[in-house]
Every structure is written in C-alpha cells, then in structure tokens.
Amino acid sequence: MVEKVYPMTLEGKEKLEQELEELKTVKRGEIIERIKIARSFGDLSENSEYESAKDEQAFMEGRITTLETMIRFAEIIDKENLDNDEVSIGKTVTFIELPDGEEEVYTIVGSAEADPFSGKISNDSPIAQALIGKKLNDQVTISTPGGDMLVKITAIDVN
C-alpha cells in the first residue's frame, strides 16, 4: 500500500511536531485528570462530565494519530531548489482579479499547513491548483464555487 505524502515546509513540520508534543505531554494528562475527577462523581451512566472528557480524549487521540502520520510521511519543500519564476508549493503568489484589479496574496502550502485565515492555502485547493506551474504575468482562470474568475499573477516570492 502506498502512503500519502504530505508536502510541507520545514517550519510547518516543526509546528506540527510542537502540537504533537503539547498533546502528548500536557493535554493527555489534563484529560486523564478530568476523567478521574468525573469518575469520582459516581454513576457513569448519567455523568455528563465523564462523557465529555471521554469524547475529548477520543478526539485528541485521533489528532495525535493524524499528526504522527503527517510527520512520518512529510515531504519537506526545499525552497533553495525552487524555480523563482514559477508558482509552486512554498511560494507566496500575488495576483489581481481582472478586470477590477482587487489584489490577493496567498502562500501555497501542503494541506497539513493550510490556514486560510492567515493567507496559507492548500496545494489541493482550487485556487492553488489553477496557479501551480504558472509564471509571472500569466493570466489564469480560477474555477470557484462562486463562478470562474480571471486573475493576473503580479508577484511570486519564495518565503
């Protein structure tokens, strides 16, 4: 079976490793303590604190497994070997929407690092898929749920 590869920057991998360490060393202990306290309340069948803590524990253990998998199969993007003129993972791309000229800036990262609220979009997103491989000053049609938009790439930067 071929495992999925998770492309990411070195900084992104380090951030995932920090989250994993926090979950294993701090959060696990906190949840175990909540479960102990909730058990002391007696009848577990009607104990909402116990159920809540068990649900949180299950969610956290799932997140730990996910993080371990992403870290194990991480493919670090080597920014030194990237073509400076082409949009790819690990680059920040600036484009203007045509014809009105509204400027947008996104950093294209692997799905493990995606955070749209801070301008980091997944390489699997429709915007990134349309932009990857394109060059400075190219006009690109991006298909979005709200319809197609035509953009012109105005800058490509390696972070």
Buried (B, 14 or more C-beta within 10 A) or exposed (E): EEEEEBBBBEEBBEBBBEBBEEBBEEBBEEBEEBBEEBEEEEEEEEBEBBEEBBEBBEEBEEBBEEBEBBBEEBEBBEBEEBEEEBBBBBBBBBBBBBEEEEEBEBBBBBBBBBEEEEEBBBBEBEBBBBBBEBEBEBEBEBEEEEEEBEBBBBEBEEE
